[in-house]
C-alpha cells in the first residue's frame, strides 16, 4: 500500500512536481484559459485543485497521472475529508479532476480516464443568507462619505446590489462597459459570455459621483512608471481593485452596519431573492445573473417561499391562533 500523505504543516517550499504531472497540469490550464475562455480566477482555482492532487499522488509514488486509478482518486477524496474540507469544496475538486482527466484521455496522455465514474459527496440543502431591505439600506449607507475609498466602496456596493454581478465581474469591469446615460452595464460573465444589465438611479448616481471625484484621486496614487488602467474600481495604489480587496470592502461596510458576516455573494443572493419576491420572472432573473442553467436560479424560489412563510406567520391575522 502507498505511504500516507505528506505532512502539509511544513513551511519549506514544496518539492517540484514530476515532469509528467507538470506537463499535464500545463496542458490543462492552457486548455481552460485559451480554448474554453475561462476567467483567470477560475483557471487559478482549477490549477490549485489539480496541483494538490498531483503533489499528493506524487508523494504516494504515482509519478505519472496515467498511473492513478479510480481507487487512488477515491483515497485522495477520503484524505480531503479527513483534512476537514467542506463537502462543497470536495465536490468542486471532483469536478476539477473530471475535467483534468477527460482532457488527458482525449489527448492520449493517459490510457483511460479514472475519474469518469467518480462521484461527488451529496450536498446538504444549504440556503444562503439573504439580507432584508432595511439591512441592505444600512449596508449601502455604511461607507465613510467624503473620502475616495469611501466613495468607491459605496459605488461598489450600489453596483453589486443593482446588477447582481459576481465580484469578479465587478472587479473586471472597464470604463467602456458602462453606459450611465442609458443606465446599463455590459458584464463579461463565466466563459466570456456577455450580458447587458440595467442599473437603477441610486447605483448610477453613486458610480457617477465616484468617477467624478473618488476615482481620479485613487488614480493619482499610481506608482511612477506603472501603466494606467481602464478599470472602473481602483485600489489605493491606482491599480485595478482585486477580488480580495473588494470582499474586504464589503465586509468592512457590513461590520460598520452591524450586519455580521456579509460577502459579495450574499448581495447576489439578496438581489435574486428580492426580485423574485417582487414578482420578477424566473427567466429574467436567470438572464440578469448570468446563470447558464435555470436550475441554478430556481434555488432562489425556495428562499422566496421561506420568506413568504415568515411574512405569513407574522402578518396574517389567522396564522397563529391562541390555544
Secondary structure, DSSP 8 states (H G I E B T S, - for coil): -------TT--S------HHHHHHHHHHHHIIIIIS---HHHHHHHHHHHHHHHHHHHHTT--SGGG--HHHHHHHHHHHHHTT--HHHHHHHHHHHHHHHHHHHHTTSSSS-TTTT---------------HHHHHHHHH-S-TTSHHHHHHHHHHHHHHHH---HHHHHT-BGGGEETTTTEEEEE-GGG-EEEEE--HHHHHHHHHIIIIIHHHHHTT--TT-----BSSB-TTSSB--HHHHHHHHHHHHHHTT--S--HHHHHHHHHHHHHHTT--HHHHHHHHT-SSHHHHHHHHHHHHHHHHHHHHHH-TTTS---
